[in-house]
Amino acid sequence: MGQTDKQYDGQLIDTYTMLKRLREIAVKENSVETVKAIEAEMNVIKIKLQPTELPD
């Protein structure tokens, strides 16, 4: 059985939250490349969570 949109969004939000925590650690460790990689993944999740607008 497939998952609902709410379940999918919830998983994305959980992943985003985890990445945010990992980003904080990477910043403290001054891991510049790791911070960039984490931010790139966070941006992908933000895009997935935005509502889709279809043209007329």
Secondary structure, 3 states (H helix, E strand, C coil): CCCCHHHHHHHHHHHHHHHHHHHHHHHHCCCHHHHHHHHHHHHHHHHHHCCCCCCC
